[in-house]
Amino acid sequence: MIEPSILLNELALILYVIAAICYGASLVLLAPKAPSTNNTSLLLWARVALVSAILLQLAATGSWCVLTHLSPFASKYGTLAVMAWTLAILLLFFDLRLRLRALGAAASPIVILFLVLGLLNTNGPLAKNKMIETQVVSLHVMTIVAGIALFVLAFACACLYLLQNRLLKARRVAGPFRLLPPLATLDRAAYLSVAYGLPLLTLGLALGVAYIFYLHTSPLLWLADPHNLAAFLTWFLYAFYLLARLAFGWRGIRLQYVLVAGLPFLLILYLLPSPTHHFPQ
C-alpha cells in the first residue's frame, strides 16, 4: 500500500547521493591550482539533483498521506523522511542565498543519513490513534522537526568554522580547503540557523504543553518524561547560545563549541523513549 512512497523516497535518496558527490567534487575540482577544466557545471548539477530529490520527497509524502489516510508523523519512516526533506530545503536555501557550497558538501550526507534511517523503518508500526491526526499535533511535530533541521545546519556550519579556523592558524589553507567560506560567513549562517530554529522549537514545545493541558493529562507525567526533559534542555542550550552572543558578547570559537555540543542533545532527543509520545491504536 505504501510502496509508491518508498519507491519515490528511494529515488530521492539516489539523487541526494548524486548531489553530495557533486558538492564534494566541486570543492576539489574548482579549487585553486586545480587543472583548468570546465567544472563549474558540477555545482549546477548538485542543485538540480537536490531540487529533484526535494520534489520526489514531496510526492512521496503526498502518496503516503493519500494511500494510508495518515499523517507522515504516524510512523518513524514518515517522520525521518520529512526530517530529511526539511533539511534538504533549508540546505538549498542556504546554498542559493549565501553561496555555501561547502555547507552542501558537509550537510548533504546528514540528509542522506536521515532518509536511510527512515527507509530502514518502512516496516515499523503505524500510530492510528486519532490524536496524531489533529492539526495541533501535526504542527507541534512539524515545527520541532524544522527547528532540529536548522540546528543540524548550525552544527555543520560550526564544524566548518572550527576546521577553517584551525587551518588558518596552521597556515595550511590549500587545495579544496581554500574554497571553504570565510569565518564570518559561517558564523552568520550558524547564527541565522539558531535564530530561526529556536522560535520554531519554542512554538513546538508550547503547542505540546498546551495540548497536554487541553487533554487534562497529568502535567507531572509529562514533566517526568525523559524525552520532554531532553527537549527543554535542548531549548536552554540554544537559548544560551543566543544569550551568550547577544548579551555577553561571545564571539568566535566558544560559540561554535556550543553548537557542536548541541548535536548530542538532538540525538538524545530522538533516541530517548517517551511514554507521552506513544500513540497506541
C-alpha positions as CSV (number, residue, x, y, z in Angstrom):
1,M,0.0,0.0,0.0
2,I,2.8,2.4,0.7
3,E,5.2,1.1,-2.0
4,P,4.9,4.3,-4.2
5,S,6.1,6.4,-1.3
6,I,9.0,4.1,-0.6
7,L,10.0,4.0,-4.3
8,L,9.9,7.7,-4.6
9,N,12.0,8.1,-1.5
10,E,14.5,5.6,-2.8
11,L,14.8,7.6,-6.0
12,A,15.2,10.8,-3.9
13,L,18.0,9.0,-1.9
14,I,19.9,8.3,-5.2
15,L,19.6,12.0,-6.1
16,Y,20.8,13.1,-2.7
17,V,23.8,10.9,-3.1
18,I,24.5,12.5,-6.5
19,A,24.1,16.0,-5.0
20,A,26.5,15.1,-2.2
21,I,29.1,13.8,-4.7
22,C,28.8,16.9,-6.9
23,Y,29.1,19.3,-3.9
24,G,32.1,17.4,-2.7
25,A,33.7,17.2,-6.2
26,S,33.1,20.9,-6.8
27,L,35.3,21.7,-3.8
28,V,38.1,19.6,-5.2
29,L,37.9,20.3,-9.0
30,L,37.2,24.0,-8.6
31,A,40.0,24.6,-6.1
32,P,42.8,27.0,-6.8
33,K,45.7,25.4,-8.7
34,A,43.4,22.5,-9.9
35,P,43.8,21.6,-13.6
36,S,41.9,24.0,-15.7
37,T,38.7,22.3,-16.7
38,N,35.1,23.3,-17.2
39,N,33.8,22.0,-13.9
40,T,31.5,24.9,-13.0
41,S,28.6,22.8,-14.1
42,L,29.2,20.5,-11.1
43,L,27.5,23.0,-8.7
44,L,24.6,23.3,-11.1
45,W,24.2,19.5,-11.2
46,A,24.3,19.4,-7.4
47,R,21.5,21.9,-7.2
48,V,19.4,20.2,-9.9
49,A,19.8,16.8,-8.1
50,L,18.9,18.4,-4.8
51,V,15.8,20.2,-6.2
52,S,14.7,17.0,-7.9
53,A,15.1,15.0,-4.7
54,I,13.1,17.5,-2.8
55,L,10.2,17.3,-5.3
56,L,10.3,13.5,-5.3
57,Q,10.1,13.5,-1.5
58,L,7.1,15.9,-1.7
59,A,5.4,13.4,-4.0
60,A,6.4,10.5,-1.7
61,T,4.8,12.2,1.4
62,G,1.7,13.1,-0.6
63,S,1.3,9.5,-1.8
64,W,1.8,8.2,1.8
65,C,-1.0,10.5,3.1
66,V,-3.4,9.7,0.3
67,L,-2.9,5.9,0.4
68,T,-2.7,5.4,4.2
69,H,-5.0,8.3,5.2
70,L,-2.4,9.0,8.0
71,S,-0.1,11.8,8.8
72,P,3.5,11.2,7.8
73,F,4.3,11.7,11.5
74,A,2.3,8.5,12.3
75,S,5.5,6.4,11.8
76,K,9.2,6.7,12.2
77,Y,9.6,6.2,8.5
78,G,7.4,9.3,7.7
79,T,8.9,11.5,10.4
80,L,12.5,10.8,9.4
81,A,11.7,11.2,5.7
82,V,10.1,14.6,6.5
83,M,13.2,15.5,8.5
84,A,15.5,14.7,5.5
85,W,13.1,16.7,3.2
86,T,13.1,19.7,5.6
87,L,16.9,19.7,6.0
88,A,17.3,19.5,2.2
89,I,15.1,22.5,1.6
90,L,17.0,24.5,4.2
91,L,20.3,23.4,2.7
92,L,19.2,24.5,-0.8
93,F,18.1,27.9,0.6
94,F,21.4,28.5,2.4
95,D,23.3,27.4,-0.7
96,L,21.4,29.8,-3.0
97,R,21.3,32.7,-0.6
98,L,24.8,32.6,0.9
99,R,26.6,30.6,-1.8
100,L,27.7,27.9,0.8
101,R,28.8,25.0,-1.5
102,A,31.0,23.7,1.4
103,L,27.8,23.5,3.6
104,G,26.3,21.4,0.8
105,A,29.2,19.0,1.0
106,A,29.0,18.9,4.8
107,A,25.2,18.7,5.3
108,S,24.0,16.6,2.4
109,P,25.4,13.4,4.0
110,I,23.3,14.2,7.0
111,V,20.2,14.4,4.7
112,I,21.2,11.0,3.3
113,L,21.5,9.6,6.8
114,F,18.1,10.7,7.9
115,L,16.5,9.3,4.8
116,V,18.3,6.0,5.0
117,L,17.2,5.7,8.7
118,G,13.6,6.4,7.5
119,L,13.8,3.7,4.8
120,L,15.1,1.2,7.3
121,N,11.9,1.8,9.3
122,T,9.4,1.3,6.5
123,N,8.0,-1.8,8.2
124,G,7.7,-0.1,11.6
125,P,4.4,0.3,13.4
126,L,1.9,2.9,12.5
127,A,0.2,5.1,15.0
128,K,-3.5,5.1,14.0
129,N,-4.8,7.0,17.1
130,K,-6.9,10.0,16.1
131,M,-4.8,12.2,18.3
132,I,-1.8,12.1,15.9
133,E,-4.1,13.3,13.1
134,T,-5.1,16.6,14.8
135,Q,-3.7,19.8,13.3
136,V,-2.2,20.9,16.6
137,V,-0.1,17.7,16.9
138,S,1.0,17.8,13.3
139,L,2.0,21.5,13.7
140,H,3.7,20.6,17.0
141,V,5.8,17.9,15.3
142,M,6.5,19.9,12.1
143,T,7.8,23.0,14.0
144,I,10.1,20.8,16.1
145,V,11.3,18.9,13.0
146,A,12.1,22.2,11.3
147,G,13.8,23.5,14.4
148,I,16.0,20.4,14.6
149,A,16.9,20.7,10.9
150,L,18.1,24.2,11.4
151,F,20.1,23.2,14.5
152,V,21.7,20.4,12.3
153,L,22.7,23.1,9.8
154,A,24.1,25.2,12.6
155,F,26.2,22.2,13.7
156,A,27.5,21.7,10.2
157,C,28.4,25.4,10.0
158,A,30.2,25.2,13.4
159,C,32.2,22.2,12.3
160,L,33.3,24.1,9.1
161,Y,34.1,27.1,11.2
162,L,36.4,25.2,13.5
163,L,38.0,23.4,10.6
164,Q,38.7,26.7,8.8
165,N,39.9,28.4,11.9
166,R,42.3,25.5,12.6
167,L,43.7,25.6,9.0
168,L,44.2,29.3,9.1
169,K,46.1,29.2,12.3
170,A,48.3,26.4,11.0
171,R,48.6,28.2,7.6
172,R,47.5,25.0,5.8
173,V,44.7,26.5,3.8
174,A,45.4,24.9,0.4
175,G,43.7,22.8,-2.3
176,P,39.9,22.4,-1.7
177,F,40.1,23.9,1.7
178,R,40.7,27.3,0.0
179,L,37.1,27.2,-1.1
180,L,35.8,27.0,2.5
181,P,33.6,30.0,3.3
182,P,35.1,32.9,5.3
183,L,34.7,32.5,9.1
184,A,32.3,35.5,9.2
185,T,30.0,33.8,6.7
186,L,29.9,30.5,8.5
187,D,29.3,32.3,11.8
188,R,26.5,34.3,10.3
189,A,24.9,31.2,8.8
190,A,25.1,29.4,12.1
191,Y,23.6,32.3,13.9
192,L,20.7,32.6,11.4
193,S,20.0,28.9,11.8
194,V,19.7,29.2,15.6
195,A,17.8,32.5,15.4
196,Y,15.1,30.8,13.3
197,G,15.4,27.4,14.8
198,L,14.8,28.4,18.4
199,P,11.5,30.1,17.9
200,L,10.3,27.1,15.9
201,L,11.3,24.8,18.8
202,T,9.7,27.2,21.2
203,L,6.4,27.1,19.3
204,G,6.5,23.3,19.0
205,L,7.1,22.9,22.8
206,A,4.4,25.4,23.6
207,L,1.9,23.6,21.4
208,G,2.8,20.3,23.1
209,V,2.3,21.7,26.6
210,A,-1.0,23.4,25.6
211,Y,-2.3,20.2,24.1
212,I,-1.4,18.2,27.2
213,F,-3.4,20.6,29.4
214,Y,-6.3,20.5,26.8
215,L,-6.4,16.7,27.2
216,H,-6.4,17.1,31.0
217,T,-3.3,14.8,31.1
218,S,-1.3,14.9,34.3
219,P,1.4,17.6,33.9
220,L,3.6,15.6,36.3
221,L,3.5,12.6,33.9
222,W,4.5,14.9,31.1
223,L,7.3,16.6,33.1
224,A,8.7,13.2,34.2
225,D,9.0,12.0,30.6
226,P,12.8,12.0,29.8
227,H,12.1,12.9,26.2
228,N,10.4,16.1,27.2
229,L,13.1,16.9,29.7
230,A,15.7,16.5,26.9
231,A,13.6,18.8,24.7
232,F,13.7,21.6,27.3
233,L,17.5,21.0,27.9
234,T,18.0,21.4,24.2
235,W,15.9,24.6,24.2
236,F,18.1,26.0,27.1
237,L,21.3,25.2,25.2
238,Y,20.4,27.1,22.1
239,A,18.8,29.9,24.2
240,F,22.2,30.1,26.0
241,Y,23.9,30.4,22.6
242,L,21.8,33.4,21.7
243,L,22.2,34.9,25.1
244,A,26.0,34.4,25.1
245,R,26.2,36.1,21.7
246,L,23.8,39.0,22.1
247,A,24.1,39.8,25.8
248,F,27.5,38.6,26.9
249,G,29.3,39.4,23.7
250,W,30.7,36.0,23.0
251,R,32.3,35.6,19.6
252,G,34.4,33.0,17.7
253,I,35.3,29.5,18.8
254,R,33.4,29.4,22.1
255,L,30.1,29.9,20.3
256,Q,30.9,27.2,17.8
257,Y,31.6,24.7,20.5
258,V,28.2,25.4,22.0
259,L,26.6,24.4,18.6
260,V,28.8,21.3,18.3
261,A,27.6,20.3,21.8
262,G,24.1,20.6,20.6
263,L,24.2,17.6,18.3
264,P,24.3,15.0,21.3
265,F,21.3,16.8,22.7
266,L,19.5,16.4,19.4
267,L,20.4,12.7,19.2
268,I,19.3,12.1,22.8
269,L,16.0,13.9,22.0
270,Y,15.4,11.4,19.2
271,L,16.6,8.2,20.9
272,L,15.1,8.6,24.4
273,P,11.9,6.6,24.9
274,S,8.8,8.7,25.5
275,P,5.6,7.4,27.2
276,T,3.7,10.7,26.5
277,H,4.6,10.4,22.7
278,H,3.3,6.9,22.3
279,F,0.1,6.7,20.3
280,P,-1.4,3.2,20.5
281,Q,-4.0,2.1,18.1
